[in-house]
């Protein structure tokens, strides 16, 4: 045992503190960009969520993604609609419901929006980024199982995903939708073709 084992805070605490600091940096960058574009951080978060779902999304899904109440999300959506960044459209599956979709202006804004975590990740090489992606996906899976975050359109929860069917290989996973093997670096966190695995 090293002297540092007794003088240091537990590893989990130091890791949590470091992640909190990285998250604070990314949030600050998002807030600065949002302010420049005349949006609140909540509006920006919801806009990014909607733009990544071209078929549209219901208000409740946007609220769950942002981790806010429907009423708060509704206020943000109203502001985004007033700014011409999103529109409301009838849901073809439910005549009483509406889907939120980005307008052309909303898509253009989302495309020019800088990714706040790029500044955090840029210091890692490709091997480190791949390892970190694996850990992020593992954390997302744990949070989803505990119902602490909204369901994600990630490979790990997709009905087409076959996990670790070729252990020890460079591409241990398999996507039955595209019928191709996958490496860890290929795993997605938000896939448009995602279909929830109900098993």
Phi, psi and omega in degrees: 000135179272157176300332181290337177294332181267334182268342184269154171293159179304148181307316181300324179291317180294322178294316178299319178297317180296317178295323178297320179293318178296319178297321179295320178298313181297317178298318180298317178296320177297315181297320179297316179294317180301315180298318178300324182270001179077027179242156169276161177303322179294317178299318180296318180297315180292321178300315179298321180295316182291320183295333180277002179232079187298339178280352179103163182213148177278157181303318183298324178291320178296320179295316180297319179299316183281349181071036181231168178288156179304321182296319179293318178297322180299320177297317180295319180295319178300318179294318179295323178292318179298327179277359178077021183264336176222164176224160177256135183227149178298141176277118182296341180268348182206107184299341181271347186256161176238153175249141177265129179226149178285145171276176176301316179298321179296319178295318180297319179296315181297325181290327181270356181288126180288143177282115187296326182282351177301321179298327181284320188275335185304335180282357181258143175279177186299320180294317179294320178297320179295317178297318180294321177302316178301319179291320179298317179296321177298318179294320178298316179301316180297316180294322179294317180298328179273003182058037179262346173225158178295152177304137180255154176271059184262152179309318187298342179247014184266144181292342180272350186276131176242109187274131171051048179277348176230068184303141178087350179271169178290337180231077188285341184260172183214138175252115181286344178288310181265357178056056182213148175289158183226140170269169177304321183292345180274347184297137181253152176258335180219093185252128181296331182272003184302134171230124186300133175280114183272355182286000000 
